[in-house]
Amino acid sequence: MNSTRGPLCGICMKHSGAAKASRCAKVIMLERLPLALVLLVAVSGLSLRSDEARAQAPSSKVQTPAAPAAQPTPPSKATPKAAATPPPTATPKAKKAAPKKKAAPKKKAAPKKKAARKINPCMTPDPGWGYYDRWSHAPSIGQMLVPKRGGITARGGFDLIVHFHGRYPIRKEFVRVARGMVLVAVDLGVSSGPYGRAFASPNTFTKLLRSVEQEMARRSGRRRAHVRKLALSSWSAGYGAIAQILRQKAGSKVDALVLLDSVYGGYADSSKRLKPASLAPFVRFARLAARGRKFMFHSHSSIQPPGYASTREVSHYIVKKVGGRIRRSRRSDRYGLQLFERYDQRHYHVRGYRGEDKPDHCAHLGLMRDVLRVHLNRRWRSPRARPGRRKVVSKAKQRALRSGRLHVVKKGEHLTGIARHYKTSVTALRKLNRLRKAQPLRIGQELLVPEAMKGAGNQKSGGRSHAKKKRRLRPGHRIHIVAADQTLGSIAQRYLVTVATLRTANDLKRRQPIQPGQELIVPPPPPKRRRRR
């Protein structure tokens, strides 16, 4: 028994690792029985295992068809459909519902707004120069855009727009629709302070207008070139210069005012009440435009700057002072601008647009094209600009303009009377102006006056005067040709001498006037005296 106990115990231990402890206990009890009984029990155990496997096989076949029987019954009228539908069928419906939410019109609204603004308003395409020449630095401040041909009347009148801030983008909008106006653009900085300080003195704007008129006279050959209609425009911070100009005497000449998302204001106290003193010039001009005497266009965005009043608050303030009320509106304008409020009274127009980013601020520059085409072109009827090369004025005519030796023919004048007025001969006038013997004169025709014979009574006196001009000058002396608007005082101030010194050097009497084109001898200025220590 001891010999057989060992193997059986090993089998039992192997079996006990996989079977239950109760079965192992049975095997241990069988070890004490005879070998025959052990074999009999083993054979019976195998038969029992085969019967258990057979019993388990039909039970699995019975459980598989029983699964549908465990599903819920069809829904009755009292049960909701959502509870009756199985979970697997609910997932495809949820997936189909998600694309419907994405296809909602609210989510497609943003791409439509971007599609409307295909061009960046801050970097618009360059249309070229059109009928205009390139920038000229002739003005005393800023730069000037002049038509190549035309743009000025027979009497020398031309229309001028002075724009502050944004020279390059405003030129792109200006050349598209401007008929023949002259544009002067001034850029001085990114804030309104430099503009206000530069034009605080009345002489700054007056000198600017005078320099533009002189350049137009030089280009067109018309001595009496002058500003016929005047407009001021600004974008963003450029309103600082306009506020100063409207307070000056030259501000009365302004016929139109264009403010493109411009004119900000300051708060008087914590209640955010606007300071009326800084906005008084604009309120005064708006009242004149509302009565039909002036023209004013004012646009604003929805940008709220930190610490000071926005352009929307200022426009609402001005409209309230005029006695009006802004109304709601809805329209799409240039460069994706969305109009939501407006006000119109006679020649005073206010436009309010949505947008709080940089492109919305730059897009207001595109409104200049609509203002010119719809309003100013019809209001001013500026002389047309013509295509072609710029008209070149001869050097002789330029010298005559500078010295005042240019005569404009008036009604009833003839060559004999003109020659007698300037103390010259008819032959000299015809030769200098290339006139035929029987060629009549036209009203407004410009004639050059001969320089050598001007101021001479006859040929002998002209010869004596010519010899006097040819005489040698003393060292340090010079000759000055009198211009049309010069006096002895201005000439003496220019050369740092006294009026009495000029009279003595040129043998002039006390009240003897000087004429344009007259040559004066200018002595050198006296030496400066050194201060004693």
Disulfide bonds with the S-S distance in Angstrom:
Cys122-Cys362 2.14
